Amino acid sequence: MPPFEKHIFICTNKRDPSDPRGCCMDKGSEQIKEYFKAELKKRGLKGRMRANAAGCLDHCAAGPTVVIYPEGVWYRVGTIEEAREIVEQHLLGGKIVERLRIP
């Protein structure tokens, strides 16, 4: 199997509620992950691109955190609408969504 054109990792880490950094899971990352997976399938990209869960990506305060390779672009994706924007602009259009990017 050839390497994926894009590989999307979505943090689904769960931290203790007392952790001051919070966690991506409590901020909706599971729904974001399922959206990316469903969109890739719906758009016929499954096999060319892959979205899967990741453990802690160490940007808990910014989360939910998403990183896309091979570019190594890190995003803060708080809503399904933001995930949709990344699918359309970055994955399909090749344009980084700067307003969602984690510097």
C-alpha distances in whole Angstrom, upper triangle without the diagonal:
4,7,9,12,14,14,17,19,22,25,26,29,32,35,39,41,43,41,42,38,37,34,31,31,35,34,32,28,27,28,26,23,23,24,21,19,21,21,18,18,21,20,17,15,13,9,10,12,13,16,17,21,22,25,27,27,30,31,33,36,34,32,30,28,24,22,19,17,17,20,22,24,26,27,30,29,32,32,30,32,30,27,27,28,25,23,25,26,23,20,21,24,23,26,27,29,32,34,31,30,31,33
4,6,9,12,12,16,18,22,25,26,29,32,35,39,41,43,40,41,37,37,33,31,31,35,34,31,28,27,28,26,23,24,24,21,19,21,21,17,18,21,19,17,14,13,9,9,11,12,16,17,21,21,25,27,25,29,30,32,35,33,31,29,26,23,20,17,15,14,17,19,21,24,25,28,28,31,31,29,30,29,25,26,27,23,21,23,24,21,18,19,21,20,23,24,27,29,32,29,28,29,30
4,6,9,9,13,15,19,21,23,25,29,32,35,37,40,37,38,34,33,30,27,28,32,30,29,25,25,26,23,20,22,22,18,17,20,19,16,17,20,19,16,13,12,9,8,9,10,13,15,18,18,21,23,22,25,26,28,31,29,27,26,23,19,17,14,11,10,14,15,18,20,22,25,25,28,28,27,28,26,23,23,24,21,19,21,21,18,15,17,19,18,21,21,24,26,28,26,24,25,26
4,5,6,10,12,16,19,21,24,27,30,34,35,38,35,36,32,31,28,25,25,29,28,26,22,22,22,20,17,18,18,15,14,17,16,12,14,17,15,14,10,9,7,5,5,7,10,12,16,17,20,22,20,24,24,26,29,26,24,23,20,16,14,11,9,9,12,14,15,18,19,22,22,25,25,23,24,22,19,20,20,17,15,18,18,15,12,14,16,15,18,18,20,23,25,23,22,23,24
4,7,10,13,17,20,22,25,29,31,35,36,39,36,36,32,32,28,25,26,30,28,26,23,23,23,20,18,19,19,15,15,17,15,12,15,17,14,13,10,10,9,6,6,8,11,14,17,18,22,23,21,24,24,27,29,26,24,23,20,16,14,10,8,8,10,13,14,16,18,21,21,24,24,22,23,21,18,18,18,15,13,15,15,12,9,11,13,11,14,15,18,20,23,21,20,21,23
4,6,10,13,16,19,22,25,28,31,33,35,32,32,29,28,25,22,23,26,24,22,19,19,20,17,15,16,16,12,12,15,13,11,14,16,14,14,10,10,10,7,5,7,9,11,14,15,18,20,18,21,21,23,25,22,20,19,16,12,10,7,6,6,8,10,11,13,14,17,17,21,21,19,20,18,15,15,16,12,11,13,13,10,7,10,12,11,13,13,15,18,20,18,17,18,20
4,7,10,13,16,18,22,24,28,30,32,29,29,26,25,22,19,20,23,22,20,16,17,18,15,12,14,15,11,11,14,14,11,14,16,15,15,11,11,10,9,6,5,6,8,11,11,15,16,15,18,18,20,23,20,18,17,14,10,8,6,5,7,9,10,11,12,13,16,16,19,20,18,20,17,14,16,16,13,12,15,15,12,10,13,15,14,16,15,16,19,20,18,16,17,19
4,7,10,13,15,19,21,25,26,29,26,26,23,22,18,15,16,20,18,16,13,13,14,11,9,12,12,8,9,13,12,10,13,16,15,16,12,12,12,11,8,6,4,6,9,9,13,14,12,16,16,17,20,17,15,13,11,7,6,5,7,9,10,10,10,10,10,13,12,15,16,15,17,14,11,13,14,11,10,14,14,11,9,13,15,14,15,14,14,17,18,15,14,15,17
4,7,9,12,15,18,22,23,25,23,23,20,19,15,12,13,17,16,14,11,12,13,11,8,12,12,10,11,14,14,13,16,18,18,19,16,14,15,15,11,8,6,5,6,6,9,10,9,13,13,14,17,15,13,11,8,6,5,6,8,11,12,10,11,10,10,12,12,15,16,15,18,15,12,15,16,13,13,17,17,14,13,17,19,17,18,16,16,18,19,15,14,14,17
4,6,9,12,15,19,20,22,20,21,17,16,12,9,10,13,12,11,7,8,10,8,6,10,11,9,10,14,14,14,16,18,19,20,17,16,17,17,14,11,7,6,5,5,8,9,9,12,12,12,15,13,10,8,6,5,7,9,12,15,15,13,12,10,10,10,9,12,13,13,15,13,11,14,15,13,13,17,18,15,14,18,20,19,19,17,16,18,18,14,14,14,17
4,6,9,12,15,16,19,16,17,14,12,9,6,7,11,10,10,7,8,11,9,8,12,13,12,14,17,18,18,20,22,23,24,21,20,21,21,17,14,11,9,6,5,6,6,6,9,9,9,12,11,8,7,6,6,9,12,14,17,17,14,14,11,11,10,10,12,14,15,17,15,13,17,18,16,17,20,21,18,18,22,23,22,22,19,18,19,19,15,15,14,17
4,6,10,13,15,17,15,17,14,12,8,6,5,9,9,9,6,6,10,9,8,11,13,13,14,16,18,18,20,22,23,24,22,20,22,22,19,16,12,9,6,6,6,7,9,11,12,10,13,13,10,8,9,10,12,15,17,20,21,18,18,15,14,13,12,13,14,15,18,17,15,18,20,18,19,22,23,21,21,24,26,25,25,22,21,23,22,18,18,17,20
4,7,10,12,14,12,14,12,10,6,6,6,9,10,11,9,9,13,13,12,15,17,17,17,20,22,22,24,26,27,28,26,24,25,26,22,19,15,12,9,7,5,5,8,10,11,9,12,13,10,9,10,12,14,17,19,22,22,19,19,16,16,14,14,15,17,18,21,20,18,22,23,21,22,26,26,24,24,27,29,28,27,25,24,24,24,20,20,18,21
4,7,9,12,10,13,11,9,6,7,5,7,10,11,10,10,14,15,14,16,19,19,20,22,24,25,26,28,30,31,29,27,28,29,25,22,19,16,12,11,9,8,12,12,13,10,13,14,12,11,13,15,17,21,23,26,26,23,22,19,18,17,16,16,18,19,23,21,20,24,25,24,25,28,29,27,27,30,32,31,31,28,26,27,26,22,22,20,23
4,6,8,7,10,9,7,5,8,8,9,11,13,13,14,17,18,17,20,22,23,23,26,27,28,30,32,33,34,32,30,31,32,28,25,22,19,15,14,11,9,12,11,12,9,12,14,12,13,14,17,19,23,25,28,28,24,24,20,20,18,18,17,20,22,25,23,23,26,28,26,27,31,31,29,29,33,34,33,32,29,28,28,27,23,23,21,23
4,5,6,9,10,8,8,11,11,10,13,15,16,17,20,21,21,23,25,26,27,29,31,31,33,35,36,37,35,34,35,36,32,29,25,22,19,17,14,13,16,15,15,12,14,17,15,16,17,21,23,26,29,31,31,28,27,24,23,21,21,20,22,25,27,26,26,29,31,29,31,34,34,33,33,36,38,37,36,33,31,31,29,26,26,24,26
4,6,8,9,7,8,11,11,9,12,14,16,17,19,20,21,23,25,26,27,29,31,32,34,35,37,38,36,35,36,37,33,30,27,24,20,19,17,15,18,16,16,12,13,16,15,15,18,21,24,27,30,33,33,29,28,24,23,20,20,19,21,24,26,25,25,29,30,29,31,34,34,33,33,36,38,37,36,33,30,30,28,25,26,24,26
4,6,9,8,10,14,14,12,15,18,19,20,23,23,24,26,28,29,30,32,34,35,37,38,40,41,39,38,39,40,36,33,29,27,23,21,19,16,19,17,17,13,13,17,16,18,20,23,26,29,32,34,34,30,29,26,25,22,23,21,24,26,29,28,28,31,32,31,33,36,36,35,36,39,40,39,38,34,32,32,30,27,27,24,27
4,5,6,8,12,13,12,14,17,17,19,22,22,23,25,27,27,29,31,32,33,35,37,38,39,37,36,37,37,33,30,27,25,21,19,16,13,15,13,13,10,10,14,14,15,17,20,23,26,29,31,31,27,26,22,22,19,20,19,22,25,28,26,26,30,30,29,31,34,34,32,33,36,37,36,35,31,29,29,27,24,24,21,23
4,5,9,12,14,13,14,17,18,20,22,22,23,26,27,28,30,32,33,34,36,37,38,40,37,37,38,38,34,31,28,26,22,20,18,15,16,13,12,9,8,12,13,15,16,20,22,26,29,31,30,27,25,21,21,18,19,18,22,25,27,25,25,29,29,28,31,33,33,31,33,36,37,35,33,30,28,27,25,22,22,19,21
4,7,10,12,11,11,15,15,18,20,19,20,23,24,24,26,29,29,30,33,34,35,36,34,33,34,34,30,28,24,23,19,17,15,12,12,10,9,6,5,9,9,12,13,16,19,22,25,27,26,23,21,18,17,14,16,15,19,22,24,22,22,26,26,25,27,30,29,28,29,32,33,32,30,26,24,23,22,19,19,16,18
4,7,9,8,8,12,12,15,17,17,18,21,22,22,24,26,27,28,31,32,33,35,32,31,33,33,29,26,23,21,18,16,14,11,13,11,10,6,6,9,8,10,12,16,18,22,25,28,27,23,22,18,17,14,15,14,17,20,22,20,20,24,25,23,26,29,28,27,28,31,32,31,30,26,24,24,22,19,19,17,19
4,6,6,7,9,9,11,14,14,15,17,19,19,21,23,24,25,27,29,30,31,29,28,29,29,26,23,19,17,14,13,11,9,10,10,9,5,7,9,7,8,10,13,16,19,22,25,24,21,20,16,15,12,13,12,15,17,20,18,18,22,23,21,23,26,26,25,25,29,30,29,28,25,23,23,21,18,18,16,19
4,5,5,7,5,8,11,10,11,14,15,15,17,19,20,21,24,25,26,28,25,24,26,26,22,20,16,14,11,10,10,8,9,10,9,6,8,8,5,4,7,10,13,16,19,22,22,19,17,14,12,10,10,9,12,14,17,15,14,18,19,18,19,23,23,21,22,25,26,26,25,22,20,20,19,15,16,14,18
4,5,5,5,6,9,10,10,12,14,15,16,18,20,21,23,24,26,27,25,24,26,26,23,20,16,14,11,11,10,10,12,13,12,10,12,12,9,7,10,12,15,18,21,24,24,22,20,17,15,13,12,11,13,14,17,16,15,19,21,19,20,24,25,23,23,26,28,28,27,24,22,23,22,18,19,18,21
4,6,7,9,11,12,13,15,16,18,19,21,22,24,25,26,28,30,28,27,29,30,26,23,19,17,14,15,14,13,15,15,14,10,11,12,9,9,12,15,18,21,24,27,27,24,22,19,17,14,13,11,13,15,18,17,17,20,22,21,22,25,26,25,25,28,30,30,29,26,24,24,22,19,20,19,22
4,6,9,9,10,12,14,14,16,18,19,20,22,24,25,26,28,26,26,28,28,24,22,18,17,14,15,14,13,14,14,12,10,10,10,7,6,10,13,16,19,23,26,25,22,20,17,14,11,10,7,9,12,14,14,14,17,18,18,20,22,23,22,23,26,27,27,25,23,20,21,19,15,17,16,20
4,6,6,7,9,10,11,13,15,16,17,19,21,21,23,25,24,23,25,26,22,19,16,15,13,14,14,14,15,16,15,12,13,12,9,7,10,12,16,18,22,25,24,22,20,17,14,12,9,7,8,9,13,12,12,15,17,16,17,20,21,21,21,23,25,25,24,22,20,21,19,16,18,18,21
4,5,5,6,9,10,11,12,14,15,17,18,20,21,23,21,20,22,22,19,16,12,11,9,10,11,11,12,14,13,11,13,12,8,5,8,9,13,15,18,21,21,19,17,14,12,10,8,8,9,10,13,12,11,14,16,15,16,19,20,19,18,21,23,23,23,20,18,20,19,15,16,16,20
4,5,5,6,9,10,11,12,14,16,17,18,20,22,20,19,21,22,18,15,12,10,8,10,12,13,14,17,16,14,16,16,12,9,11,11,15,17,19,22,23,21,20,17,15,14,11,11,11,11,15,14,12,15,18,16,17,20,22,20,19,22,25,25,25,23,21,23,22,18,19,19,23
4,5,5,6,9,10,10,12,14,15,16,18,20,19,18,21,22,18,16,12,12,11,14,15,16,17,19,18,17,18,17,13,10,12,12,16,17,20,23,23,22,20,18,16,14,11,10,9,8,12,12,10,12,15,15,15,18,20,19,18,21,23,24,23,22,20,22,21,18,19,20,24
4,5,5,6,9,10,11,12,14,15,16,19,17,17,19,19,16,14,10,10,10,12,14,15,15,17,16,15,17,14,11,8,10,9,12,14,17,20,20,19,17,14,12,11,8,8,7,6,10,9,7,10,12,11,11,15,16,16,15,17,20,20,20,18,16,19,18,14,16,17,20
4,5,5,6,9,10,11,13,14,16,17,15,14,16,17,13,11,7,7,7,10,12,14,14,17,16,16,18,16,13,10,10,9,12,13,15,18,19,18,16,15,13,13,10,11,11,10,13,12,9,12,14,13,12,16,17,16,15,17,20,20,20,19,18,20,20,16,17,18,21
4,6,5,6,9,10,11,12,14,16,15,13,16,17,14,12,9,9,9,13,15,17,18,21,20,19,21,20,16,13,14,13,15,16,18,21,22,21,20,18,16,16,13,14,12,10,13,14,10,12,15,14,13,16,19,18,16,18,21,22,22,21,20,23,22,19,20,21,25
4,5,5,6,9,10,10,12,14,13,13,16,17,14,12,9,11,12,15,18,19,19,22,21,20,22,19,16,13,14,12,15,15,18,20,21,20,19,17,15,15,11,12,10,7,10,11,8,8,12,11,10,13,15,15,14,15,18,19,20,19,17,20,20,17,19,20,24
4,6,5,6,9,10,11,12,11,11,13,13,10,9,6,9,10,13,17,18,17,20,19,20,21,19,16,13,13,10,12,12,14,17,17,17,16,15,13,14,11,13,12,9,11,11,7,8,11,9,8,11,13,12,10,13,15,16,17,16,16,19,19,16,17,19,22
4,6,5,6,9,10,11,10,8,11,12,9,7,6,7,10,13,17,19,19,22,22,22,24,22,18,16,15,13,14,13,15,18,19,19,18,18,17,17,15,16,15,12,15,15,11,12,15,13,11,14,16,15,13,14,18,18,20,19,19,22,22,19,20,22,25
4,6,5,6,9,10,10,9,13,14,12,11,9,11,13,17,20,22,22,25,24,24,26,24,21,18,18,16,17,16,19,21,22,22,21,20,19,19,16,17,15,12,14,15,11,11,14,14,11,14,17,16,14,15,18,20,21,21,20,24,24,21,22,24,27
4,5,5,6,8,8,9,13,13,11,10,10,13,15,18,21,23,22,26,24,25,26,23,21,18,18,15,16,15,17,19,20,20,19,19,17,18,15,17,14,11,12,13,10,8,12,11,8,10,13,13,11,11,15,16,18,18,17,21,21,19,20,23,26
4,6,5,6,5,5,9,9,7,7,8,11,14,17,21,23,22,25,25,25,27,24,22,19,18,15,16,14,15,17,18,19,18,19,18,19,17,19,17,14,15,15,12,11,13,12,8,11,14,13,9,10,14,15,17,18,18,21,22,20,21,23,26
4,6,5,6,5,9,10,9,9,10,13,16,19,23,25,25,28,28,28,30,27,24,22,21,18,19,17,18,20,21,22,22,22,21,22,20,21,19,16,18,18,15,14,16,15,12,14,17,16,13,13,17,18,21,21,22,25,26,23,24,26,29
4,6,8,8,12,13,12,13,13,16,19,22,25,27,27,30,29,29,31,28,25,23,23,20,21,19,21,22,23,24,23,24,22,23,20,21,19,15,16,18,14,13,15,15,12,13,16,17,14,13,17,19,21,22,21,25,26,23,25,27,30
4,6,8,11,11,11,12,13,16,20,23,26,28,27,30,29,30,31,28,26,23,23,20,20,18,19,20,21,23,22,22,21,23,20,22,20,16,16,17,14,12,14,14,10,10,14,14,11,10,13,15,18,19,20,23,24,22,24,26,29
4,6,8,9,9,11,13,16,20,23,26,29,28,31,31,31,33,30,28,25,24,21,21,18,19,20,21,23,23,24,23,25,22,25,23,19,20,20,17,15,17,16,13,13,16,16,12,11,15,17,20,21,22,26,27,25,26,28,31
4,6,5,6,8,10,14,17,20,24,26,24,28,28,29,31,28,25,23,22,18,18,15,15,16,18,19,19,21,20,22,20,23,21,18,19,19,16,14,16,14,11,12,15,13,10,10,13,14,17,18,20,23,25,23,23,25,28
4,5,6,6,9,12,15,18,22,24,23,27,27,28,30,28,25,23,21,18,18,15,15,16,19,20,20,21,21,23,21,23,22,19,20,20,17,16,18,16,13,15,17,16,12,13,17,17,20,21,22,25,26,24,24,26,28
4,6,7,10,13,16,18,22,25,24,28,28,29,32,29,27,24,23,19,18,15,15,15,18,19,20,22,22,25,23,26,25,22,24,23,19,19,21,18,15,18,19,17,14,15,18,18,21,22,23,26,28,26,25,27,29
4,7,10,13,17,19,23,25,23,27,27,29,31,28,26,24,22,18,17,13,13,13,15,17,18,20,21,23,22,25,24,22,23,22,18,18,19,16,14,15,17,14,11,12,15,14,18,19,21,24,26,24,23,25,27
4,7,10,14,16,19,21,20,23,23,25,27,25,22,20,18,14,13,10,10,11,13,14,15,17,17,20,18,21,21,18,20,18,15,15,16,13,11,13,15,12,9,11,14,13,16,16,18,21,23,20,20,22,24
4,7,10,12,16,18,17,21,21,22,25,23,20,18,16,13,12,10,10,12,14,14,15,16,16,18,17,20,20,17,19,18,14,15,17,14,12,15,16,14,11,13,16,16,18,18,19,22,23,20,20,21,23
4,7,10,13,15,15,18,18,19,22,20,17,14,13,10,10,9,10,13,15,14,14,14,14,15,14,17,16,15,17,15,12,13,15,13,11,15,16,14,11,14,17,17,18,17,18,20,21,18,18,19,22
4,7,10,13,13,17,17,18,21,19,16,14,12,10,11,11,12,15,16,15,15,15,15,16,15,17,17,16,19,17,14,16,18,15,14,18,19,17,15,18,21,20,21,20,20,22,23,19,19,19,22
4,7,10,11,14,15,15,18,17,14,11,11,9,11,12,14,17,18,16,16,15,15,15,14,16,16,16,19,18,15,17,19,17,16,20,21,19,17,21,23,22,23,21,21,23,23,19,19,18,21
4,6,7,11,12,13,16,15,13,11,10,9,10,12,13,16,17,14,15,13,14,14,14,16,18,18,21,19,16,19,21,18,18,22,22,20,19,22,24,23,23,21,21,22,23,19,18,17,20
4,6,9,11,11,15,15,12,12,10,11,12,15,16,18,19,16,17,15,15,15,16,17,19,20,23,21,19,22,23,21,21,25,25,23,22,26,28,26,26,23,23,24,24,20,19,18,20
4,5,8,8,11,12,10,10,9,11,11,15,16,19,19,16,16,13,14,14,15,16,19,20,23,20,19,22,23,21,22,26,25,23,23,26,28,26,26,23,22,22,22,19,18,15,17
4,6,7,11,10,9,10,7,8,9,12,14,16,16,12,13,10,11,11,13,15,18,20,22,19,17,21,21,18,20,23,23,20,20,24,25,23,23,19,19,19,19,16,14,12,14
4,6,9,9,9,11,9,11,11,15,17,19,18,15,14,11,12,12,15,16,19,21,23,20,20,23,23,21,23,26,25,22,23,27,28,26,25,21,21,20,20,17,15,12,13
4,6,6,6,8,7,10,11,14,17,19,18,14,13,10,10,9,12,13,17,19,21,17,17,21,21,18,21,24,23,21,22,25,26,24,23,19,18,17,16,13,12,9,11
4,5,5,7,7,11,13,17,19,22,21,18,16,12,12,10,12,12,16,18,20,18,18,21,21,20,22,25,24,23,24,27,28,26,25,21,20,19,18,15,14,12,14
4,6,8,9,13,15,19,22,24,22,19,17,14,12,10,12,12,15,19,20,17,18,22,21,20,23,26,25,23,25,28,28,27,25,21,20,18,17,14,14,11,13
4,7,7,10,12,16,19,21,20,17,14,10,9,6,9,9,13,16,17,14,15,18,18,17,20,22,21,20,21,25,25,23,21,18,16,15,13,10,10,8,11
3,4,8,11,15,18,20,19,16,14,10,8,6,7,7,11,13,15,13,13,16,17,15,18,21,20,19,20,23,24,23,21,18,16,16,14,11,11,10,13
4,7,10,13,17,20,19,16,14,11,8,6,5,6,9,11,13,11,11,14,15,14,16,19,19,17,18,21,22,22,20,17,15,16,15,11,12,11,15
4,7,10,13,16,15,12,11,7,6,5,6,8,11,13,15,12,11,15,15,13,15,18,17,15,16,20,21,19,18,15,14,14,14,10,10,9,12
4,7,10,13,12,10,8,6,5,6,7,10,12,12,14,11,9,13,13,10,12,15,15,12,13,16,18,16,16,13,12,13,14,10,9,9,13
4,7,9,9,6,6,4,6,9,10,13,15,16,17,14,12,15,14,11,13,16,15,12,12,16,17,15,14,12,12,13,15,11,9,9,12
4,6,6,5,5,7,8,12,12,16,17,16,17,14,12,14,14,10,11,14,13,9,9,13,14,12,12,10,12,13,15,13,11,12,14
3,5,5,7,9,12,15,16,19,21,20,21,18,16,17,17,13,13,16,15,11,10,14,15,12,14,12,14,16,18,16,14,14,16
4,6,8,11,14,18,18,22,23,23,23,20,18,19,19,15,15,17,16,12,11,14,15,12,14,13,16,17,20,18,15,16,17
4,5,9,12,16,17,21,22,22,22,19,17,18,17,13,14,16,14,10,11,14,14,10,11,10,13,13,17,15,12,13,14
4,6,10,13,15,19,21,21,21,18,17,19,18,14,15,18,16,12,13,16,16,13,13,11,13,13,16,14,11,11,11
4,7,10,12,16,18,18,18,15,14,16,14,11,13,15,13,10,11,15,15,12,11,8,9,10,12,10,7,8,9
4,7,10,13,15,16,17,13,13,15,14,11,14,16,14,12,13,17,17,15,13,10,10,10,11,8,6,5,8
4,6,9,12,13,13,10,10,13,11,9,12,14,13,11,13,16,16,15,13,10,8,9,9,5,4,5,9
4,6,9,12,12,9,9,13,12,11,14,16,15,14,16,19,19,18,16,13,10,10,9,6,6,6,10
4,6,8,9,6,6,10,10,9,11,14,14,13,14,17,18,18,16,13,11,12,10,7,9,10,14
4,7,8,7,8,11,12,12,14,16,16,16,18,20,21,21,19,16,14,15,12,9,12,12,16
4,5,5,6,9,10,11,13,14,15,16,17,19,20,20,19,17,14,16,14,11,14,15,19
4,5,5,6,9,10,10,12,14,15,15,16,18,19,18,17,14,17,15,13,16,17,21
4,5,5,6,9,10,11,12,14,15,15,16,18,16,15,13,15,13,12,15,17,21
4,5,5,6,9,10,10,11,13,14,15,16,14,12,9,12,10,8,11,14,17
4,5,5,6,9,10,10,10,12,14,15,14,12,10,13,12,10,12,14,18
4,5,5,6,8,10,10,11,12,14,13,13,11,14,14,12,14,17,20
4,5,5,6,8,9,10,10,12,10,10,8,11,11,10,12,15,18
4,5,5,5,7,8,9,10,9,8,6,10,11,9,10,13,16
4,6,6,5,6,8,10,10,10,10,14,14,13,14,17,19
4,6,6,5,6,9,9,10,10,14,14,14,15,18,21
4,6,6,5,6,5,7,7,10,12,12,13,16,18
4,6,5,5,5,5,7,10,12,11,11,14,16
4,6,6,8,9,10,14,16,14,14,17,19
4,6,8,10,12,15,17,16,17,20,22
4,5,9,10,14,16,16,16,19,21
4,7,9,12,15,15,14,17,18
4,6,9,12,12,12,15,16
4,6,9,9,8,11,12
4,6,6,6,10,12
4,5,5,8,9
4,6,9,10
4,7,9
4,6
4
